[in-house]
Amino acid sequence: MQPEHVDAIVITHTHPDHVGNLSRADGSSAFPKATVYIPEDDFAFFIRNEPDLSRLPMPEDFRRAFIANIKRSVAPVAKSAVLYRPGSELLPGITTIAAGGHTPGMSAILVHSGAQALLITSDAAYSPLLNIDNAWRPGPDLDPDSALQSRRRLFDRAATDRIPVLGFHFPFPGIGNIRKTDNGYRWVTASWRFDG
């Protein structure tokens, strides 16, 4: 597959590790034929304005580079991007779910077809050890209380509806299930076997 074959990209939030490959080194769009979908609140916070990240535990020079990276990465698609509100079905079988807190507009994504579904939690949780069983509020969340509420809402849905979950920063294979426990949640990694 070549970059020219990609026709849609759904961004869950605009942190550099999620938008960094939207642009080439020369500043052009890395996916010239793709429609790029970006959360409206993240676009307003990070792209249209100068974001206040002062509450995040990072040195000031890193913070400035972090913001510059976001703006540089999104620049080639900023005018053509489709801005969305959580709850939108962006494409058939691709529905966004409000998951703010990590960033103002972060969305999770429900990929669905018939009775099958997969919940992509984006950065609602970064590690099964830190965020699944505990109410910990790790440093990278812009609004830790909202992030915790979003995490619980997503995990409740995944556990209740028995929807498999994909966590972006979880250890390989990154797919599993959330189960409710008496005092929170438990991560059950999916069985995986390479058949190639």
trRosetta pair geometry for C-beta under 8 A, 3 or more apart (Angstrom, degrees):
i j d omega theta_ij theta_ji phi_ij phi_ji
1 5 5.0 -118 -161 65 82 142
1 6 7.4 79 164 -54 116 82
2 5 5.1 106 58 -7 69 102
3 6 5.9 -46 -163 16 46 113
3 30 5.6 -113 -145 156 145 70
3 31 5.0 -129 -175 -99 94 62
3 32 7.2 78 127 8 106 77
4 31 7.7 176 -83 -150 27 55
4 32 6.3 -11 -107 49 75 100
4 33 5.6 67 -161 4 60 122
5 33 7.8 44 -63 60 4 132
6 9 6.5 38 159 -56 124 96
6 31 4.6 -54 78 -146 125 123
6 33 6.9 145 76 71 57 89
6 34 4.7 -13 117 -75 94 120
7 33 5.8 -45 -103 124 66 99
7 34 5.7 172 -159 -110 14 60
7 35 6.7 17 160 11 64 84
8 34 6.0 179 -70 -156 12 86
8 35 5.2 -12 -108 59 71 90
8 36 8.0 160 -159 -84 46 32
8 37 7.1 17 -170 -10 91 107
8 90 7.8 148 -174 134 130 115
8 91 5.9 62 171 -61 169 147
9 22 7.3 167 113 -105 161 94
9 31 6.1 115 -32 68 133 161
9 34 4.9 44 -10 164 101 139
9 35 7.4 -174 28 87 67 45
9 36 4.8 -13 66 -113 106 73
9 37 6.9 -171 92 24 53 72
10 37 4.7 -12 -116 61 64 118
10 90 5.9 139 -104 73 119 161
10 91 7.7 -116 -59 6 123 114
10 94 6.2 -157 -51 174 157 137
10 96 7.5 -160 -171 -75 126 105
10 109 6.3 99 121 -101 142 143
11 14 6.4 42 158 -80 135 66
11 18 6.2 111 -153 143 86 107
11 19 6.0 28 -131 -86 132 93
11 22 8.0 -12 -78 -67 127 132
11 36 6.6 33 -19 180 112 92
11 37 6.3 -169 23 89 75 59
11 38 4.7 4 56 -105 130 67
11 39 6.9 -114 99 -4 92 76
11 42 7.7 -130 122 82 116 148
12 18 6.2 -93 50 -162 88 147
12 39 7.3 21 173 -29 28 119
12 99 7.8 -17 -176 58 105 130
12 106 5.9 30 151 -157 84 77
12 107 5.4 -133 -149 66 68 70
12 108 7.0 30 -143 -100 120 26
12 109 6.4 -101 -92 -28 104 105
12 120 7.3 -126 -80 121 138 113
12 122 3.7 -169 159 -109 154 131
12 123 7.3 150 111 4 130 82
12 168 7.9 -143 39 -48 153 143
13 18 5.9 71 71 67 67 161
13 39 6.3 -13 -98 19 54 135
13 42 5.4 -177 -146 -99 64 152
13 102 6.3 -83 -69 97 176 112
13 103 4.3 141 -159 34 127 138
13 105 6.7 158 -114 82 80 72
13 106 3.8 -18 -71 -103 126 86
13 107 7.3 167 -54 21 78 59
13 122 6.2 103 -1 177 105 139
13 123 6.5 -74 37 26 138 116
14 18 6.8 -135 -127 81 16 111
14 19 5.2 9 -148 -26 63 143
14 38 6.6 41 -73 -156 108 112
14 39 7.4 -128 -26 46 94 95
14 42 4.4 154 0 159 109 122
14 43 7.0 131 -47 -75 146 49
14 46 4.7 -157 92 51 139 158
14 47 7.1 -104 -163 -38 167 98
14 70 5.4 77 148 -155 101 116
14 74 6.4 -5 -147 -62 119 137
14 103 6.6 164 38 -172 73 166
15 18 5.1 71 62 18 78 106
15 19 7.1 155 75 9 33 94
15 70 7.0 -68 -137 -93 23 112
15 102 8.0 -61 -35 145 131 109
15 103 6.7 -149 -43 -53 92 134
15 123 7.2 31 16 -17 145 158
16 19 6.5 -77 -128 55 28 83
16 20 4.9 53 175 -66 71 105
16 66 6.3 -122 -20 -151 126 65
16 69 4.2 7 -104 122 129 130
16 70 5.7 -100 -69 -68 75 69
16 73 6.5 150 -131 -15 68 150
17 20 6.2 -7 -107 -7 23 124
18 122 7.8 25 -109 -154 147 97
18 123 7.8 -100 -51 -28 136 119
18 168 7.8 -16 -91 -159 105 161
19 22 5.2 -25 -176 -6 74 123
19 70 6.3 66 64 -138 135 67
19 73 4.4 121 124 122 96 134
19 74 5.6 -13 171 -65 143 86
20 23 8.0 -84 179 39 37 82
20 69 6.8 -18 -103 170 93 109
20 73 5.1 -86 -111 -111 33 143
21 30 5.7 -87 163 64 69 168
21 73 7.6 21 17 -151 20 114
22 29 6.9 -46 165 -142 73 70
22 30 5.9 -177 173 26 20 110
22 31 7.1 -66 -141 19 57 101
22 36 6.6 55 -134 -119 123 152
22 73 5.1 93 46 168 104 84
22 74 6.2 37 77 -95 152 42
22 76 6.5 -177 137 55 93 106
22 77 5.7 -84 176 4 126 129
23 27 6.1 -19 -174 -145 123 31
23 28 6.9 145 -155 75 75 28
23 29 6.6 -62 -108 -108 59 33
23 30 5.8 179 -132 -25 4 97
23 72 6.5 -120 53 143 157 72
23 73 5.1 -154 13 -140 111 44
23 74 7.7 -77 -32 -17 116 13
23 75 6.5 32 -81 53 146 88
23 76 4.8 144 -103 3 95 124
23 77 7.9 -136 -66 -7 84 91
24 27 6.9 -40 72 29 74 19
24 28 5.0 -4 38 60 116 80
24 29 7.4 26 -4 87 93 14
24 30 5.1 143 -53 -84 76 77
24 76 7.9 55 19 -42 74 162
27 72 7.5 -88 -115 -167 82 86
27 75 6.7 -40 -162 92 90 130
27 76 6.4 156 161 -66 59 107
28 32 7.5 -11 157 -82 106 102
28 76 5.7 94 -177 -120 26 141
29 32 5.0 125 89 -90 114 58
29 34 7.8 -161 166 45 124 95
29 76 4.0 -176 -69 143 70 131
29 77 5.8 97 -112 -62 113 86
30 76 7.7 125 -6 70 63 152
31 34 3.7 7 133 7 120 130
31 36 7.4 125 74 -67 121 104
35 80 7.7 -119 -129 145 61 102
35 82 5.9 22 173 -7 105 121
36 77 4.4 20 35 176 149 150
36 80 7.2 85 34 99 97 89
36 81 4.7 -53 88 -114 99 85
36 82 7.1 168 84 23 45 75
37 81 7.1 141 -108 -171 17 84
37 82 4.9 -30 -104 74 69 101
37 83 7.9 144 -159 -102 58 15
37 84 5.4 15 -173 -11 104 127
37 90 5.1 15 -118 -147 168 145
38 42 6.4 -117 169 77 91 111
38 43 5.0 96 122 -64 122 112
38 74 7.2 65 -104 -136 155 122
38 77 7.8 140 -33 114 128 118
38 81 4.7 4 9 174 118 138
38 82 7.4 146 22 74 69 47
38 83 5.8 -37 75 -106 83 63
38 84 7.2 153 72 19 32 82
39 42 4.2 72 77 12 104 110
39 43 6.7 -174 89 -13 52 85
39 83 7.4 24 146 -159 16 73
39 84 6.3 -59 -107 69 43 78
39 85 7.8 78 -151 -111 71 25
39 86 7.0 12 -129 -54 109 81
39 96 7.6 167 -92 -168 92 151
39 103 7.8 133 70 102 143 119
39 105 3.3 165 138 135 126 118
39 106 6.6 -131 -7 -88 168 18
39 107 5.4 169 -84 -12 122 107
40 43 5.7 -57 -149 34 30 113
40 44 6.4 28 156 -18 65 105
40 83 4.1 84 -92 167 80 110
40 84 6.2 -148 -28 68 91 23
40 85 5.6 -20 17 -73 130 65
40 105 6.1 -169 64 -132 50 150
41 44 5.7 -50 -146 36 33 111
41 45 6.2 28 157 -16 65 110
41 100 7.1 -15 89 -102 152 126
41 103 7.9 151 108 132 98 88
41 104 4.4 -125 146 122 113 103
41 105 2.9 161 65 -70 94 109
42 45 5.8 -60 -143 42 30 108
42 46 5.7 -5 172 10 71 116
42 47 7.9 60 130 -4 66 98
42 103 5.2 41 -106 136 104 131
42 104 6.0 171 -79 63 54 85
42 105 3.8 -116 -26 52 78 116
42 106 6.8 87 -66 -60 125 52
43 46 6.9 -67 -126 52 18 86
43 47 4.9 -32 -164 31 61 125
43 48 6.5 59 141 -15 72 100
43 74 7.8 176 -121 -174 80 152
43 81 7.1 -178 -106 100 139 142
43 83 5.4 -85 21 -114 155 116
43 105 7.3 -24 7 37 66 161
44 47 7.4 -23 -61 51 9 83
44 48 5.0 -29 -140 34 45 129
44 49 6.6 29 160 -1 60 109
44 104 7.7 -75 68 91 97 144
44 105 7.7 110 32 -36 93 136
45 48 7.7 50 5 46 14 88
45 49 6.2 -52 -152 51 27 115
45 51 5.3 56 159 -101 82 107
45 103 7.1 175 75 180 148 94
45 104 4.7 136 -38 23 152 137
45 105 7.0 -175 9 -6 121 104
46 49 7.6 26 -10 59 5 75
46 51 5.2 -11 -102 -42 54 135
46 67 7.2 -159 -153 -139 83 77
46 70 5.1 -78 175 143 126 146
46 71 7.3 -154 154 -66 85 72
46 74 7.6 109 112 2 114 155
46 103 7.5 -20 -40 -159 123 128
47 70 7.4 -123 -74 136 72 103
47 71 6.4 142 -121 -111 63 73
47 74 5.5 -87 -97 100 123 150
47 78 6.0 175 -170 -126 139 114
50 67 7.4 42 -155 -175 67 149
51 67 6.0 -166 46 -116 103 116
52 55 7.9 56 135 -2 90 87
53 56 4.8 -26 173 16 90 122
53 58 7.5 -16 138 48 119 117
53 63 5.2 -177 85 -152 123 111
53 66 7.0 -82 78 86 174 134
53 67 6.9 -156 -1 -61 135 109
53 142 7.3 -78 -121 -111 72 99
54 63 7.8 51 -87 -150 44 162
55 142 7.0 102 68 -152 118 53
56 63 6.9 146 72 -105 116 108
56 139 6.5 93 -157 164 66 90
56 140 6.5 33 -140 -127 110 43
56 142 7.0 -38 -63 -97 104 62
57 139 4.2 -59 24 -153 118 136
58 62 4.6 -109 167 90 110 125
58 63 5.2 141 96 -62 112 84
58 66 7.1 49 119 -25 160 146
59 62 4.7 89 62 9 83 106
59 63 6.9 -146 97 -10 41 89
60 63 5.4 -53 -146 34 33 116
60 64 6.5 34 156 -19 66 101
61 64 5.8 -48 -148 34 33 111
61 65 6.5 31 153 -15 64 107
62 65 5.7 -58 -149 41 32 110
62 66 6.0 42 150 -29 66 106
63 66 5.5 -50 -147 30 29 118
63 67 6.6 26 156 -14 62 104
64 67 6.0 -57 -151 37 30 107
64 68 6.3 29 153 -17 65 109
65 68 5.6 -55 -143 40 32 112
65 69 6.1 40 155 -27 65 105
66 69 5.8 -55 -153 31 25 115
66 70 6.9 25 151 -18 60 103
67 70 5.8 -53 -154 32 34 112
67 71 6.5 27 154 -13 67 107
68 71 5.9 -58 -147 41 32 108
68 72 6.0 30 156 -18 68 111
69 72 5.9 -57 -142 40 26 109
69 73 6.1 25 159 -20 63 111
70 73 6.0 -61 -148 37 25 109
70 74 6.3 7 163 -5 64 113
71 74 6.3 -66 -142 44 25 100
71 75 6.3 51 156 -54 62 96
72 75 5.7 -32 -150 -4 28 122
74 77 6.2 -85 -167 58 57 89
74 78 5.4 81 139 -72 90 89
74 81 7.4 -20 -167 -44 98 149
75 78 5.6 -28 -137 -15 29 120
77 80 5.7 -82 -160 61 62 93
77 81 4.9 81 142 -61 95 95
78 81 6.1 -34 -136 1 21 116
82 90 7.6 133 104 -146 133 105
84 88 4.6 -116 -167 41 115 152
84 90 6.0 -48 -93 -89 159 107
84 96 6.1 122 126 13 133 156
84 107 7.7 -27 97 -25 112 160
85 88 5.8 112 65 -34 64 112
85 96 8.0 166 107 85 36 133
86 96 5.0 -120 -132 126 57 106
86 97 6.0 22 -169 158 107 15
86 98 3.6 125 115 -71 159 68
86 99 7.3 169 -118 3 144 63
86 100 7.7 -115 -25 -33 149 94
86 105 7.4 -172 -36 -168 101 73
86 107 4.8 -179 -102 -105 96 108
87 95 7.5 -16 -165 -179 28 95
87 96 6.5 -40 6 84 21 83
87 97 7.1 69 -74 -112 50 40
87 98 6.6 -2 -38 -31 87 93
88 95 7.1 -172 98 -147 36 62
88 96 5.3 17 52 34 76 111
89 92 7.4 34 162 -103 116 30
89 94 6.7 120 -164 77 64 54
89 95 4.6 -32 -98 -95 73 84
89 96 7.9 -163 -83 11 27 70
90 94 5.1 -52 58 103 94 110
90 95 7.4 170 7 -101 73 29
90 96 6.4 64 -27 -24 109 104
91 94 4.3 32 55 35 88 123
93 111 6.1 31 154 -164 91 63
93 112 5.4 -152 -148 68 69 56
93 113 5.1 6 -122 -70 129 81
94 109 6.3 -20 -162 -167 81 111
94 110 7.8 151 -155 79 33 54
94 111 6.1 -6 -101 -107 65 69
95 109 7.2 143 76 -160 43 59
95 110 4.6 -18 66 61 97 102
95 112 6.7 -4 12 15 112 117
96 107 4.0 -9 -168 177 108 147
96 108 7.3 138 -162 73 57 43
96 109 5.9 -35 -103 -102 58 67
96 110 7.8 -167 -82 19 10 78
97 107 6.0 133 59 -167 43 83
97 108 4.4 -26 64 64 107 94
97 109 7.1 -169 15 -80 88 18
97 110 5.9 75 -31 -22 118 102
97 119 7.8 -18 20 -144 149 98
97 154 7.0 124 115 -100 137 95
98 107 6.5 -50 -100 -112 26 76
98 108 8.0 -5 74 21 19 84
98 150 7.0 -119 129 -120 73 106
99 102 7.4 2 130 16 93 108
99 106 4.9 -71 90 113 89 93
99 107 5.6 118 24 -139 98 22
99 108 4.4 97 -41 -23 143 88
99 121 7.2 161 -137 -165 157 62
99 122 6.2 145 88 46 151 126
99 124 5.0 -79 -173 -78 128 114
99 150 4.3 109 -156 -177 56 130
99 151 8.0 78 -157 -64 95 46
99 153 7.9 -156 -107 72 69 114
99 154 6.2 28 -110 -54 111 130
100 103 7.0 -89 -140 88 68 49
100 104 5.8 -6 -145 -178 116 30
100 105 6.2 -14 -97 -96 102 15
100 106 5.5 144 -101 43 42 79
100 143 7.1 15 145 53 91 127
100 146 5.4 -37 111 151 88 129
100 147 7.6 -99 126 -79 44 57
100 150 6.0 179 55 -68 43 141
101 106 7.0 -71 42 43 58 124
101 124 7.9 68 58 -125 116 71
101 141 5.4 -11 145 -163 86 115
101 142 7.0 175 166 57 35 77
101 143 4.8 -105 -138 77 59 89
101 144 6.9 73 -178 -129 105 10
101 145 7.3 -138 -132 78 116 39
101 146 3.5 -166 -93 102 93 84
101 147 2.8 -178 135 -63 127 57
101 148 7.0 -161 -167 7 159 46
101 149 6.9 163 -67 46 143 83
101 150 4.9 -153 6 8 128 128
101 151 7.7 -83 65 -22 152 86
102 106 4.9 24 59 -16 102 162
102 122 7.5 -161 47 118 152 111
102 123 4.7 147 -167 98 167 109
102 124 6.7 -121 -25 -91 129 39
102 140 6.7 14 -150 120 87 93
102 141 5.0 -74 -104 -117 51 75
102 142 6.6 70 155 12 22 85
102 147 5.2 98 -51 -113 61 117
102 150 7.8 -96 -10 66 86 148
103 106 4.5 114 50 -43 88 99
103 142 5.8 74 -109 3 37 133
104 142 6.7 -54 -46 85 66 150
104 143 7.6 77 -91 -4 59 123
106 122 5.8 -178 -178 113 108 151
106 123 6.6 -85 -148 53 148 94
106 124 7.4 168 130 -67 133 74
106 150 7.6 75 84 172 110 168
107 122 6.8 113 88 -26 42 152
108 119 6.3 10 161 -177 127 88
108 120 6.1 170 -171 87 74 59
108 121 5.2 -24 -122 -127 116 38
108 122 5.4 -135 -100 5 57 103
108 124 6.1 -11 -74 -28 112 133
108 150 7.9 163 -25 172 112 107
108 154 5.5 123 -37 -113 164 131
109 119 7.6 157 82 -158 47 45
109 120 4.2 -1 57 54 95 114
109 122 7.1 101 -2 -47 86 99
110 117 6.0 -17 -172 -164 94 115
110 118 7.5 156 -156 77 48 45
110 119 5.7 -18 -103 -104 72 69
110 120 7.7 -156 -72 22 25 75
110 163 7.6 -42 -132 -168 98 154
111 117 6.6 149 81 -158 54 57
111 118 4.6 -7 57 56 106 96
111 119 8.0 -158 23 -74 72 23
111 120 6.6 59 -14 -17 103 108
112 116 6.9 164 -150 93 55 55
112 117 4.3 -9 -102 -104 87 90
112 118 7.8 -164 -70 25 52 58
113 116 5.4 -8 65 64 79 101
113 117 7.8 169 24 -79 52 52
117 161 7.6 -13 64 134 143 126
117 163 4.9 -45 97 -132 113 109
117 164 7.6 168 97 37 63 76
118 163 7.0 157 -121 175 19 94
118 164 5.4 -32 -118 80 73 97
118 165 7.6 146 -169 -104 67 18
118 166 5.9 31 170 -12 112 110
118 175 7.8 -43 -145 -133 116 113
119 154 6.7 156 166 -170 136 97
119 157 7.1 144 -102 103 155 110
119 158 5.2 -117 43 -92 154 104
119 163 4.7 78 -19 124 112 127
119 164 7.1 175 25 90 77 43
119 165 5.0 -30 73 -107 98 70
119 166 7.2 180 87 23 46 70
120 165 7.8 143 -94 -163 23 58
120 166 4.8 -21 -108 66 70 107
120 168 7.5 62 -176 -53 92 87
121 124 4.3 -94 173 39 99 115
121 125 5.9 0 130 26 145 90
121 154 5.6 111 -122 155 99 151
121 158 8.0 -33 -71 -51 113 144
121 165 5.8 21 -27 -167 115 108
121 166 7.0 -174 11 79 77 51
121 167 5.3 -15 50 -101 119 69
121 168 7.4 -130 75 -5 73 82
122 168 5.9 10 -156 -16 29 128
123 126 6.3 15 -156 -77 80 83
123 140 7.5 -76 167 112 134 130
123 168 6.1 -48 -70 47 64 131
123 169 6.8 47 -115 -6 78 120
124 131 7.6 151 126 162 62 146
124 147 7.1 174 -144 -166 59 80
124 150 5.6 -127 -129 120 108 106
124 151 4.9 157 170 -96 98 72
124 154 5.4 26 156 29 170 157
125 128 7.3 62 147 -82 131 40
125 130 7.4 165 -166 81 84 87
125 131 3.5 -178 -140 103 94 143
125 132 6.2 63 -157 -62 153 69
125 151 5.9 101 -60 -132 90 114
125 167 5.7 -54 80 -130 98 127
125 169 7.9 -147 112 56 57 100
125 170 7.6 34 105 -66 101 100
126 130 6.2 -9 67 63 91 134
126 131 6.0 115 32 -17 62 135
126 138 6.4 -62 25 49 132 162
126 140 7.3 85 -53 43 147 134
126 167 7.8 151 -134 174 14 117
126 169 4.6 -17 -154 78 67 142
127 130 4.2 67 67 18 110 102
127 131 6.0 122 59 9 60 94
127 132 7.9 -105 112 -9 51 92
127 169 6.7 -57 -60 112 63 105
127 170 6.9 141 -120 -107 37 61
128 131 7.3 -75 -114 55 17 77
128 132 4.7 -2 -156 -8 60 137
128 133 7.9 51 166 -10 67 90
128 167 7.3 173 -57 31 81 165
128 170 6.0 61 -32 -132 94 106
128 171 7.6 -70 11 19 112 95
128 176 7.7 17 -90 48 137 151
128 187 3.8 -86 -143 32 121 166
128 189 7.8 -71 -54 -64 166 91
129 132 7.4 21 -35 27 10 100
129 133 7.7 -30 -153 27 32 107
130 134 6.5 -76 179 51 37 125
130 136 5.6 -90 -177 71 78 140
130 138 5.9 32 163 -56 139 126
131 134 6.8 -82 -111 60 17 85
131 136 6.7 -103 -90 63 52 97
131 138 7.2 -62 -71 -9 101 119
131 151 6.2 -117 -180 -146 109 146
132 155 7.4 148 -140 -115 67 138
132 178 7.0 -153 -144 -122 106 94
132 184 7.4 115 141 143 56 117
132 185 5.1 -108 178 96 76 107
132 186 6.7 74 146 -137 121 17
132 187 4.4 -65 -130 -37 171 106
133 181 7.5 7 -126 31 88 142
133 184 5.1 107 -155 100 48 142
133 185 6.3 -133 -88 70 46 63
133 186 6.5 37 -84 -94 98 55
133 187 7.7 -93 -38 -4 88 89
134 184 7.0 8 -58 -138 20 166
135 148 6.1 46 -163 -146 81 128
135 184 7.4 -134 -46 -105 79 124
137 141 6.2 -91 -173 45 84 138
137 144 3.6 58 -173 -169 131 124
137 145 7.5 -14 -111 -62 145 43
137 147 6.8 119 -139 72 89 118
137 148 5.9 -56 -90 -55 98 115
138 141 6.4 106 74 -8 68 100
138 144 8.0 176 54 -120 37 105
141 144 4.6 111 91 -92 126 59
141 146 7.9 -176 172 67 118 79
141 147 3.9 -72 -146 -19 140 162
142 147 7.8 132 46 -47 59 118
143 146 4.0 24 112 27 119 117
143 147 6.2 154 86 -22 65 87
144 147 5.5 -56 -143 36 31 115
144 148 6.4 34 158 -21 66 103
145 148 5.8 -51 -150 33 31 111
145 149 6.6 31 151 -16 63 104
146 149 5.6 -54 -149 38 35 112
146 150 6.2 37 152 -20 67 105
147 150 5.7 -53 -147 36 31 112
147 151 6.2 36 153 -23 65 106
148 151 5.6 -51 -146 34 31 115
148 152 6.4 29 156 -16 64 105
149 152 5.9 -56 -149 38 30 109
149 153 6.3 30 154 -20 65 108
150 153 5.7 -57 -148 37 30 112
150 154 6.3 26 157 -15 66 107
151 154 6.0 -59 -149 39 27 107
151 155 6.1 20 157 -14 65 112
152 155 5.8 -57 -140 42 29 108
152 156 6.1 34 158 -24 65 106
153 156 5.9 -52 -146 33 26 112
153 157 6.6 24 155 -16 60 106
154 157 5.8 -59 -153 37 30 109
154 158 6.2 27 154 -17 67 108
155 158 5.6 -53 -142 39 33 110
155 159 6.0 29 159 -16 67 109
155 178 4.9 -141 -150 177 80 157
155 185 4.9 -66 178 -82 139 158
156 159 6.0 -60 -144 41 26 106
156 160 5.9 19 162 -14 65 115
156 180 7.6 46 -118 -83 59 113
157 160 6.0 -58 -136 42 25 106
157 161 5.8 -7 174 12 65 117
157 163 6.8 -9 132 25 83 130
158 161 6.8 -68 -131 54 17 89
158 162 7.7 54 168 -117 51 9
158 163 4.8 -98 -131 62 63 93
158 164 7.9 -47 -156 121 104 4
158 165 5.1 16 -143 -63 149 115
158 177 7.2 179 157 -159 106 59
158 178 4.3 71 102 37 123 123
159 162 7.4 13 -176 -75 25 47
159 177 7.9 105 -102 167 58 85
159 178 4.7 -84 -63 108 85 94
159 179 5.8 118 -128 -131 104 21
159 180 4.6 107 168 -38 152 86
159 185 6.6 -130 -60 -124 137 103
160 180 7.8 48 -60 -33 65 127
162 177 7.1 -5 -155 -146 65 124
164 175 6.0 18 170 -176 116 98
164 176 7.0 -177 -155 105 81 13
164 177 5.8 -65 -112 -81 59 77
164 190 6.7 34 -144 -74 120 131
165 175 7.0 165 85 -150 47 54
165 176 6.1 -25 60 70 91 61
165 177 6.5 131 13 -112 94 28
165 178 5.6 53 -15 -22 145 99
166 170 7.9 -151 -177 32 46 126
166 174 5.7 41 -157 132 73 99
166 175 5.2 -22 -96 -96 75 79
167 170 3.5 81 80 -23 117 119
167 174 5.5 -138 62 -165 69 81
167 176 7.9 -18 2 31 106 96
168 174 7.3 26 -123 -160 9 133
170 174 4.3 134 73 -128 101 66
170 176 7.6 -126 157 11 159 113
170 187 7.9 -169 -135 -162 133 147
171 174 7.0 -165 86 -70 27 64
171 189 8.0 -36 79 -108 98 133
172 192 7.9 -107 155 62 83 163
173 189 7.2 121 38 -172 85 100
173 190 6.2 -69 68 66 126 102
173 192 4.4 130 -33 -61 147 159
175 189 7.7 86 83 -160 49 62
175 190 4.5 -22 106 17 92 137
175 192 7.5 114 55 -71 108 118
176 187 5.6 66 102 -179 146 83
176 188 5.2 178 179 87 110 50
176 189 4.4 -74 -90 -114 130 29
176 190 4.8 -147 -94 -24 53 73
177 187 7.8 147 77 -158 43 46
177 188 4.6 -15 60 61 90 106
177 190 7.1 103 -18 -70 81 81
178 185 5.2 -20 -169 -168 100 124
178 186 7.4 140 -161 69 51 44
178 187 6.5 -27 -102 -100 62 57
178 188 7.7 -170 -78 19 15 83
179 185 6.7 140 73 -162 43 67
179 186 4.6 -24 64 60 98 97
179 188 5.9 53 -13 -17 115 118
180 184 7.9 -162 -153 119 56 26
180 185 6.2 -47 -107 -104 41 66
180 186 7.9 0 88 15 4 84
181 184 5.5 1 57 64 104 59
181 185 6.3 174 11 -101 92 10
181 186 5.1 87 -43 -28 118 103
